[in-house]
Amino acid sequence: MSGGRACRNRAHRQSWRVMQRQCNHSAFNGYRLTYSEYSTLICMAPGCTGCWRTRAAYVGAIPDYKEAER
């Protein structure tokens, strides 16, 4: 995923989770874990399809995604 569709709803911010923190898995590198300045976020709010990559500073304040939350 290169960019994705970011969630723009401020009320959903509590539902944002970091799926990949400063790393990447890509077909270009054989799906190996590699360092990246970007993190992948997902919005867990019902009905929201937001999933995006960003290197914004706010990522540090967002909790990690846990499979049990799904």
C-alpha positions, 0 to 999 in steps of 0.5 A: 500500500503506498498511501491509502485513504486516511480517516479524516473524522476527528471523532474517530481519533480514539479508534486509530491504531498503528499496524506497522510502526516505522517499518514496511513489508513490500514485494519490492524487498521480498516482504522482509521487514525493513525500517521506514520513516512511515507507519501504517495506521488503521481506523477501528471505528465501525463503518470507517475504512481508513487505512493509511501510511504517514510519518506524522509526529502524532503516530507516537501517541497512538497505541499499537493494533492488537489482533484481539481488538478486531 
